[in-house]
Amino acid sequence: MRGFNYKHLHYFWVIAKSGGVAKAGEQLHVTPQSISTQMRQLEADIGEPLWRRAGRRLELTETGRLVFEYANRLFTVGEELKDALRDRGARGRSQLLRVGITGAVVKVLSWRLLEPVMTLPGNPALQCREGRLNELLAALAVHELDLVLSDRPLTHAINVRGYNHQLLDCGATFLAAPAVAGRASASFPACLDDLPMLLPGGDSAARPQLMRWFDEEQVRPRVIGEFDDTALMKAFGQGGAGAFPMPTVVAREICEQYHVQVIGATEEVRYQIYAISPERTLSHAAVRAIHESATRARVPSRA
């Protein structure tokens, strides 16, 4: 096979996507005759036919389908690049903040922490992506993200260069729908014994703390659900499936939003949130705004 002309390959891709030579000509602003000539040249370069007649239509041959598969990858990426450059020119790199958020971070806390970005000059935009910490750190390492919000800090055990900036440190409050809360008749925390309980999943930094605290207080809640996504856990709690723990700083807001009640609170279980950035000194204006706002409002850590 001889080397082929990428302009011919692009014409081929447009024909296959648009459904015919005439439609492709309209998109490319060239005559159908010119396109047909260039398709014959492409087939000659490849050494095999790319099209065959099916009645009045053209359909791809097996070789044509293979060429289209690769051409589609090539030119789709090209279109994405044009969009990215257009977006960059319109807004500027500093006007876009790409944030990864782990599922263990309570959604209303994510909003509170990211809210300062929305008030910065220039109306910056947010791109939020949810996932597991390892996946988000990998994206941070290759500069697909500017920041990761996590309930646990980056450690040396993870081979990613990054820096931890603590944004939150507070206790835990147990909430429940009225029907469940009404069954917690004893004093707290004894009232949790045998109470149906919804807990964060194993990826949550609070989970092992909760289990240790239950042991220390000698209470045995009846765990009926584990959730990696805190929003799903709250939905089950609102429905009356069981009690559930939440960061104390947002307990009142969650009570109002989900129509649940406070059963009790402890400072022995800590909810923490870290901003993990690829740099020690925060140069991104939006990241600085998040950190400065959280530092001013942060619940102090225990001594």
N, C-alpha and C positions, 0 to 999 in steps of 0.2 A: 504494500500500500504506500503510495506517495504521500508526502505531507499535504495537508489541505488548508484552504483559506478559511479563516475564522469568520469572515464576513459571510461566506457561503453557508457555514455552519449556523450562523445566527439566522439567516433567512430560512433555513430548514427548520429551525426551532420555532420560529414564528408561524410558519405554515402548519406545523403539527399542532401547535397550541390553538391557532385560530380556526382550523378546520378546513383550510383550502387556500389555493394560490390567490384567488381573487381577494379574499378577506385579508390575506397577508399583504398583498400589494397596497390595499388601502391603509393599513397600519404603517407600512414601511415607506409609503409615498413613492413607489416604483411600479412600473407596468408589469402585468402578469407575464408578458413575454420575456422581460428581463429576468424575472425570478426563475422561470422555467429554464432559461439558458444557464443560469448559475447553479441550479439543481443538477442539471446534466453534468456540469463540470465537477460538482461535489461527488456525484456517483462515480465519475471517471477516476477521481483522485482516490476514492475509497476502494474502488474495484468491484463493487457489488451494487445492485439496485436497492434503493431505499424505499421505493413506493411500488405499489401494484394497483391496477384498476379493480374496483369492486362495483360493477355497474357504472354509474356516472360519478362515483366517488373515488378518491384516492385513499388507500390505506397503507400503513407502514408494513414493510416486510420484517422478517425477524431481525435482519441487520439494521433496518431502520429503527426498530424499537430499541435496540441496544444503543445506537447513536443518539437517539432522543433522550434516553435515560441519562447519559453522560452530559449531553448538551443542556439538559434541564438543570442539572446540578451547577454547571458552569455559569449559565446566564441568570439563574435565580440568585446566586451569590452576587453576581454583578449588579442586579437590580437592587438587592439589599444594600450593597455598598453605595450606590447612588442615593438611596433614601437616607442612609446614615450621614453621608456628606452634606446632603441638603438640610437635614435636621441640625447638623453641627453648625452649618453656616447661618441658619435662622436663629438658633438659640445660643450657640457657644457652648463649649465643653463644660464650663463652670455652672451652666444653668440647668444641668441634668444631674440628678442624684440617683444612682442605682443601688438599691438596698436589698440585701438578703435577710430574711427573718425566719428563725427556726419556729417550728410549730408549737414549742413549749412557751413561747412569749405570748402573753395574753394580748389579744387584739386591741383592746382599748388602751393598753400601755404603749403599744406600737404607735397608735395615733397620737397619744400625748407626747411621746418622745420625738416623733417626726413632724408634729404640728409647726414648730418654729420655721421649718423649711418653707412652708406655704406663705409665710409673711415676709420673706426676704425680697429685696428689690429685684425687679426683673421677672417676677412670677416664675420661679424655677419649677421644673417638673420632677415628679418622682416616678421611678420604676421600681416596684416592689415585687420580690420573688421569694416564695416560701419553699423551704426544703429542709433536709437534714443538715446538721452542722458541717459534716465532712464535705458534702456536696457544695455547700455555699462557700466554704473556705477554698475549695479547689477553684471555684469561679473567681474568688477574690484574688487568688494567686496569679491568674492569667488576665487580670484587669477587666473582667466582665462585670465586676461589682466594685463599688467604691466603699462599701461599708457592710458589715454583717451585725445584726442584732441577735444576741444569744443569751440564754439563761446561764451559761457557763463560760469561763474564760478560755482563751486559746492556751494550750499547754505545750511544753517542749515535746510531748509524745506525738504531736501532730506535726508533720514535716512541712509546715507552711510558715512563711515569714509574715508576721503580723504583730500588732500591738493592742493590748487591752485597755479600754477606757471605761471604768465603771460608771454606769448611769443611774442605778437604782439598788437600794438595799433596804428591804422591809420585811416585817413578819407575815404570818399567814392567818387568814380568817376563814372559818368554816361556815358555809352558806347552805341553805336548803329551802325547797318549796315549803309553804306553810304546813302541808299534810305531813311531811317528813320532820320538819322542825318541831311539830307538836308532839312527836314521839320521843324527843330528847328531853325527858322530864328531870333527870338527875342534873347535878351541877357539872359544869364543864371542867375538865375534859371527860369525866366519867360517863357523861351522856352519850359519848361516841361509841361506847361498848355495844357491839351487836347492831349498831345503826347501819343501814345500807349506805355504802360509801363509793363515790366515784373518784378515781385517782389519776393523776398524770401518768403517762407511760414511762417506760424504762429510759427513754432519751432525756427525760426531764431531770434537771439537777436537784429539784425539790423532792423527787420520789424517794431516794434513799434516806433523806432527812426525815421525811414523814414516817417511814417505817421504823426508824430508830426512835423517834419521839413516841410513837404508839407503844413501843416496847418499854420505854422508860416510864411512861404514864400507866402502863399495865392496862391498856384498853385494846380491844380487838374488834375494830369495825368489820362489818361484813362487806368485803370488797366485791362489788357486782359489776364493775366496769373499769377499764383502763383506756386512756385516750392520749394519743400523741398530739391531737389537735385540741387546744383549750376551748375553742368555740363550740366544738361538738360536745365536749364535756359539760359546758354551761347549758346547752340545749337539753341534754338529758336531765340535768339538775332541775331546770325550769319545769320539765315535764313531770317531776316527782319521782324520778328513779332513785335518787339518793342524795346525800350531802356531798359537798365538794369543796376543796380548799382553793383559795384565791389570794393573790397579794393584797395585803391589808390596805394599801394606798388606793385601790380601786374598788374595795368592798362595797362602799355606799353606792357608787355609781352602778355596780352590777346588781345590787338589790333593787334599785329603781328601774333598771332596764329589763331585768328578768323576773321581777316580782318574787324575789326570794328573801329569806330572812337570815340574820346573823345568829349562829348557834354559839360561837365563841371564837377567841383568837389566842394566838401564842406568838411570842417573840423568839422561841427556840427553833422554829423552822424559818429559814430565811429565803426570800425570793430576791434574786439578784439579776440584773441585766447588764450586759457588757456590749459596748460598741467595739467591734474588732476592725481595725483599719490597717492598710498596708504600710502606714507610716507612723512614726512616733509623734512627729510634729504635724498637727492637723492643718493642712494647707487648703483643703477644699472648703469654701465658704459655708456651704450647707452643713457639712460635717461639724465644723466649728460651732455653728449655731445650735446644733443638737446638743453637743457636749456642754456648751456654756449654759444653755437653758436647763439641762438636767442637773448640772452642778449647783445652780442657784436653788433649785427646788428639791434636791435629793433628800430623802430621809436618811439621817446620819447612820453610819455603820455602828454596831456595838463596839464598845471599847474592849 
